[in-house]
Every structure is written in C-alpha cells, then in structure tokens.
Amino acid sequence: MPSANLSNYNITVVEGKSITLYCDTTGGPAPNVSWVITNLVSNHESDTSKNPASLTIKNVSSVDNGLWISCIAENIVGEDQASAELTVFFAPNITFIESPTPDHHWCIPFTVKGKPKPTLQWFYEGTILNESEYICTKIHVINQSEYHGCLQLDNPTHLNNGAYTLVAKNEYGEDEKQVNAHFMSVPG
C-alpha cells in the first residue's frame, strides 16, 4: 500500500512570504504523487518527479487562509492522502464601514479581516470612545478571519453626532476608517 506523509502538518506563514511543503511517499510499485490545492490563489509550483515531492507557495495571499492542502500517493494497490490546513497571518483590513442605521438600537456596521484576531478601538471626534452598556462593540458573525459587527448605540441624541473612527490592530499592522454619524438635529 502506498503511504503519504507531509513534512509539516502545521502550515503557518505570514502574508507575502513563501513556504515549501514536502510530501514523502512509500509503496510498491512507487506511487504517483499529486497535490490537491483547490481554490489556491497564491502563485505556486510543484515538483512530483522526486521523492519527497515538493509544493512551493510564493507571496502567500491572506485570501488563502484556511485552505486545505493535500498530497495524494497512488499506485495499483491503492492510495493514501495526507492533508494540512494553511494558516496565513496578516495585518487587519477594515473592508466595510458605513453610516449608522436604526435597528433595535443604532448600529455603525463594519467588517474587519485579520489574523490573529485584531483588537478594535473606537474614537469619537479624535478621542478614545469609552464603551459602556449604552455604547459598545458587538461582533455578530465570525467567518474564518473576518469579523462582522457594529458599534451599537442605545438612544443616541444630537450630542452623539460626529466623526467615529475604528482602529483595528494586531502584531502585523493596523488599519483605520472613519464614518460621520448624524443621529438627530439639535433641538430647537
């Protein structure tokens, strides 16, 4: 029976770097080797003519975070497969933020990508926004390394009108985006 073993089952890489994975195979007759890299966006090249077979991923994109990479060894007796998940670390990116919408509460919706999970800090008119039970960040959906949420405000007034800035940080960098909020006109 053929067997396939990866050189690394914990594939972690920082966005923009390169990584090479090796697949050592055994079996009689010598198995054919193939890589399964469905939906891989990053540039890559493989060499299956040698044992171990190699797969080099160049200038790794954060889009490839969470993809599974498999090595398959196959001969007339059968096949074996070894798989590992690709983890890509990358700086935060605020991909979406928009003006507040009235919901059950008022919500300034946003989407942030980043790995590891970014810390989020809001600023109001340039100073740190101290969150409380009436103004707080809520994350509603987490999809891989993408966080969808909103800055929730309970019954804001004209005193809450102004510029809100979201800053997302992790060890690989930071991003910030600003949105202007108008909740109500000044009374009188």
KOLLUM-22857 format. One record per residue (C-alpha): chain; residue in one letter; z, y, x. Coordinates in nm, 3 decimals. Example, Ala and Ser with C-alpha at 12.3 -4.5 7.8 and 13.67 -1.06 7.14 Angstrom:
+--------+--------+---------+---------+---------+
! chaine ! residu !      pz !      py !      px !
+--------+--------+---------+---------+---------+
!      A !      A !   0.780 !  -0.450 !   1.230 !
!      A !      S !   0.714 !  -0.106 !   1.367 !
+--------+--------+---------+---------+---------+
This chain:
+--------+--------+---------+---------+---------+
! chaine ! residu !      pz !      py !      px !
+--------+--------+---------+---------+---------+
!      A !      M !   0.000 !   0.000 !   0.000 !
!      A !      P !  -0.070 !   0.350 !   0.122 !
!      A !      S !   0.213 !   0.600 !   0.161 !
!      A !      A !   0.212 !   0.980 !   0.191 !
!      A !      N !   0.487 !   1.194 !   0.341 !
!      A !      L !   0.491 !   1.571 !   0.371 !
!      A !      S !   0.623 !   1.742 !   0.683 !
!      A !      N !   0.819 !   1.979 !   0.463 !
!      A !      Y !   0.937 !   1.942 !   0.103 !
!      A !      N !   1.090 !   2.291 !   0.102 !
!      A !      I !   0.785 !   2.517 !   0.141 !
!      A !      T !   0.910 !   2.875 !   0.166 !
!      A !      V !   0.708 !   3.165 !   0.303 !
!      A !      V !   0.715 !   3.545 !   0.292 !
!      A !      E !   0.416 !   3.710 !   0.120 !
!      A !      G !   0.142 !   3.795 !   0.370 !
!      A !      K !   0.245 !   3.526 !   0.621 !
!      A !      S !   0.075 !   3.192 !   0.685 !
!      A !      I !   0.210 !   2.837 !   0.664 !
!      A !      T !   0.078 !   2.495 !   0.764 !
!      A !      L !   0.178 !   2.176 !   0.586 !
!      A !      Y !   0.118 !   1.827 !   0.727 !
!      A !      C !   0.076 !   1.500 !   0.539 !
!      A !      D !   0.142 !   1.180 !   0.732 !
!      A !      T !  -0.016 !   0.871 !   0.576 !
!      A !      T !   0.002 !   0.497 !   0.640 !
!      A !      G !  -0.167 !   0.196 !   0.483 !
!      A !      G !  -0.424 !  -0.074 !   0.543 !
!      A !      P !  -0.706 !  -0.003 !   0.533 !
!      A !      A !  -0.640 !   0.355 !   0.648 !
!      A !      P !  -0.618 !   0.564 !   0.329 !
!      A !      N !  -0.839 !   0.856 !   0.235 !
!      A !      V !  -0.636 !   1.175 !   0.214 !
!      A !      S !  -0.685 !   1.466 !  -0.024 !
!      A !      W !  -0.489 !   1.780 !  -0.111 !
!      A !      V !  -0.430 !   1.887 !  -0.471 !
!      A !      I !  -0.388 !   2.265 !  -0.475 !
!      A !      T !  -0.485 !   2.357 !  -0.831 !
!      A !      N !  -0.489 !   2.734 !  -0.900 !
!      A !      L !  -0.403 !   2.831 !  -0.539 !
!      A !      V !  -0.518 !   3.193 !  -0.498 !
!      A !      S !  -0.439 !   3.240 !  -0.127 !
!      A !      N !  -0.702 !   3.159 !   0.137 !
!      A !      H !  -0.658 !   2.807 !   0.266 !
!      A !      E !  -0.826 !   2.540 !   0.475 !
!      A !      S !  -0.755 !   2.172 !   0.511 !
!      A !      D !  -0.834 !   1.902 !   0.766 !
!      A !      T !  -0.813 !   1.548 !   0.631 !
!      A !      S !  -1.005 !   1.387 !   0.921 !
!      A !      K !  -0.689 !   1.345 !   1.133 !
!      A !      N !  -0.352 !   1.187 !   1.066 !
!      A !      P !  -0.142 !   1.377 !   0.983 !
!      A !      A !  -0.377 !   1.574 !   0.758 !
!      A !      S !  -0.315 !   1.948 !   0.752 !
!      A !      L !  -0.331 !   2.229 !   0.498 !
!      A !      T !  -0.305 !   2.589 !   0.620 !
!      A !      I !  -0.246 !   2.867 !   0.368 !
!      A !      K !  -0.323 !   3.211 !   0.510 !
!      A !      N !  -0.199 !   3.553 !   0.399 !
!      A !      V !   0.005 !   3.392 !   0.119 !
!      A !      S !  -0.003 !   3.580 !  -0.212 !
!      A !      S !   0.301 !   3.624 !  -0.438 !
!      A !      V !   0.077 !   3.503 !  -0.722 !
!      A !      D !   0.108 !   3.153 !  -0.574 !
!      A !      N !   0.488 !   3.143 !  -0.607 !
!      A !      G !   0.594 !   2.830 !  -0.796 !
!      A !      L !   0.271 !   2.633 !  -0.747 !
!      A !      W !   0.290 !   2.264 !  -0.664 !
!      A !      I !   0.101 !   2.127 !  -0.363 !
!      A !      S !   0.031 !   1.755 !  -0.341 !
!      A !      C !  -0.104 !   1.521 !  -0.076 !
!      A !      I !  -0.266 !   1.201 !  -0.204 !
!      A !      A !  -0.325 !   0.890 !   0.012 !
!      A !      E !  -0.563 !   0.639 !  -0.148 !
!      A !      N !  -0.721 !   0.306 !  -0.042 !
!      A !      I !  -0.846 !  -0.006 !  -0.219 !
!      A !      V !  -0.488 !  -0.130 !  -0.262 !
!      A !      G !  -0.362 !   0.178 !  -0.446 !
!      A !      E !  -0.243 !   0.533 !  -0.398 !
!      A !      D !   0.066 !   0.736 !  -0.317 !
!      A !      Q !   0.140 !   1.104 !  -0.366 !
!      A !      A !   0.383 !   1.350 !  -0.208 !
!      A !      S !   0.441 !   1.689 !  -0.372 !
!      A !      A !   0.634 !   2.007 !  -0.300 !
!      A !      E !   0.673 !   2.345 !  -0.468 !
!      A !      L !   0.558 !   2.660 !  -0.289 !
!      A !      T !   0.820 !   2.937 !  -0.287 !
!      A !      V !   0.693 !   3.282 !  -0.192 !
!      A !      F !   0.941 !   3.562 !  -0.119 !
!      A !      F !   0.812 !   3.912 !  -0.192 !
!      A !      A !   0.915 !   4.273 !  -0.247 !
!      A !      P !   0.978 !   4.392 !  -0.603 !
!      A !      N !   0.696 !   4.539 !  -0.807 !
!      A !      I !   0.755 !   4.722 !  -1.136 !
!      A !      T !   0.441 !   4.615 !  -1.320 !
!      A !      F !   0.522 !   4.779 !  -1.654 !
!      A !      I !   0.741 !   5.058 !  -1.790 !
!      A !      E !   0.685 !   5.276 !  -2.094 !
!      A !      S !   0.841 !   5.540 !  -2.314 !
!      A !      P !   1.132 !   5.435 !  -2.534 !
!      A !      T !   1.065 !   5.256 !  -2.859 !
!      A !      P !   1.305 !   5.250 !  -3.152 !
!      A !      D !   1.413 !   4.895 !  -3.221 !
!      A !      H !   1.754 !   4.783 !  -3.345 !
!      A !      H !   1.856 !   5.008 !  -3.054 !
!      A !      W !   1.634 !   5.236 !  -2.849 !
!      A !      C !   1.466 !   5.046 !  -2.565 !
!      A !      I !   1.283 !   5.158 !  -2.250 !
!      A !      P !   1.081 !   4.840 !  -2.186 !
!      A !      F !   0.995 !   4.724 !  -1.833 !
!      A !      T !   0.865 !   4.429 !  -1.633 !
!      A !      V !   0.965 !   4.368 !  -1.270 !
!      A !      K !   0.839 !   4.098 !  -1.034 !
!      A !      G !   1.021 !   3.997 !  -0.716 !
!      A !      K !   1.169 !   3.707 !  -0.523 !
!      A !      P !   1.455 !   3.684 !  -0.461 !
!      A !      K !   1.560 !   3.846 !  -0.789 !
!      A !      P !   1.565 !   4.224 !  -0.745 !
!      A !      T !   1.870 !   4.436 !  -0.820 !
!      A !      L !   1.793 !   4.703 !  -1.079 !
!      A !      Q !   1.935 !   5.056 !  -1.079 !
!      A !      W !   1.854 !   5.330 !  -1.329 !
!      A !      F !   1.863 !   5.702 !  -1.258 !
!      A !      Y !   1.874 !   5.979 !  -1.520 !
!      A !      E !   1.738 !   6.316 !  -1.411 !
!      A !      G !   1.774 !   6.208 !  -1.046 !
!      A !      T !   2.137 !   6.090 !  -1.056 !
!      A !      I !   2.267 !   5.734 !  -1.090 !
!      A !      L !   2.294 !   5.630 !  -1.454 !
!      A !      N !   2.635 !   5.476 !  -1.512 !
!      A !      E !   2.576 !   5.194 !  -1.756 !
!      A !      S !   2.824 !   5.130 !  -2.036 !
!      A !      E !   2.838 !   4.939 !  -2.363 !
!      A !      Y !   2.614 !   5.213 !  -2.512 !
!      A !      I !   2.354 !   5.231 !  -2.234 !
!      A !      C !   2.279 !   4.909 !  -2.047 !
!      A !      T !   2.004 !   4.698 !  -1.888 !
!      A !      K !   1.909 !   4.382 !  -2.077 !
!      A !      I !   1.679 !   4.110 !  -1.941 !
!      A !      H !   1.514 !   3.929 !  -2.233 !
!      A !      V !   1.267 !   3.690 !  -2.066 !
!      A !      I !   1.251 !   3.541 !  -1.716 !
!      A !      N !   0.920 !   3.379 !  -1.621 !
!      A !      Q !   0.919 !   3.237 !  -1.264 !
!      A !      S !   0.991 !   3.557 !  -1.065 !
!      A !      E !   0.901 !   3.802 !  -1.343 !
!      A !      Y !   1.174 !   3.976 !  -1.543 !
!      A !      H !   1.104 !   4.137 !  -1.882 !
!      A !      G !   1.372 !   4.360 !  -2.026 !
!      A !      C !   1.473 !   4.706 !  -2.136 !
!      A !      L !   1.720 !   4.982 !  -2.082 !
!      A !      Q !   1.897 !   4.972 !  -2.417 !
!      A !      L !   2.044 !   5.292 !  -2.562 !
!      A !      D !   2.263 !   5.292 !  -2.873 !
!      A !      N !   2.212 !   5.602 !  -3.090 !
!      A !      P !   2.081 !   5.840 !  -2.820 !
!      A !      T !   2.068 !   6.213 !  -2.902 !
!      A !      H !   1.888 !   6.517 !  -2.759 !
!      A !      L !   2.141 !   6.502 !  -2.474 !
!      A !      N !   1.972 !   6.178 !  -2.358 !
!      A !      N !   1.621 !   6.330 !  -2.342 !
!      A !      G !   1.475 !   6.347 !  -1.990 !
!      A !      A !   1.340 !   6.150 !  -1.694 !
!      A !      Y !   1.456 !   5.791 !  -1.641 !
!      A !      T !   1.376 !   5.620 !  -1.310 !
!      A !      L !   1.401 !   5.246 !  -1.249 !
!      A !      V !   1.454 !   5.132 !  -0.888 !
!      A !      A !   1.412 !   4.760 !  -0.809 !
!      A !      K !   1.525 !   4.633 !  -0.464 !
!      A !      N !   1.554 !   4.310 !  -0.270 !
!      A !      E !   1.564 !   4.226 !   0.101 !
!      A !      Y !   1.183 !   4.253 !   0.128 !
!      A !      G !   1.147 !   4.604 !  -0.014 !
!      A !      E !   1.174 !   4.822 !  -0.322 !
!      A !      D !   0.970 !   4.987 !  -0.595 !
!      A !      E !   1.043 !   5.268 !  -0.837 !
!      A !      K !   0.880 !   5.403 !  -1.151 !
!      A !      Q !   0.971 !   5.690 !  -1.381 !
!      A !      V !   0.928 !   5.748 !  -1.754 !
!      A !      N !   1.008 !   6.052 !  -1.969 !
!      A !      A !   1.213 !   5.988 !  -2.280 !
!      A !      H !   1.235 !   6.204 !  -2.591 !
!      A !      F !   1.477 !   6.071 !  -2.850 !
!      A !      M !   1.528 !   6.374 !  -3.075 !
!      A !      S !   1.479 !   6.750 !  -3.080 !
!      A !      V !   1.763 !   6.990 !  -3.012 !
!      A !      P !   1.941 !   7.052 !  -3.347 !
!      A !      G !   1.894 !   7.396 !  -3.499 !
+--------+--------+---------+---------+---------+
